[in-house]
């Protein structure tokens, strides 16, 4: 049976409409390595991000880094192996 995906809620502040019109990327494994580097690069280029990973603490740190570049970031912490 497949996994059911849902759109996560952005925590802490309302989403600004103009930022929602930018392209979105879903990045799994965003807490380290290639996933983290890709997230930061896309944030610098003006993309909004949906970041996933197993380690919620590291995911929060990565979100702060990407938000500093102006990206809207949504987080989902789960293990794709489940």
Secondary structure, 3 states (H helix, E strand, C coil): CCCCCCCCCCCCCCCCHHHHCCCEEEEECCCCHHHHHHHHHHHHCCCEEEEEECCHHHHHHHHHHHHHCCCCEEEEECCCCC
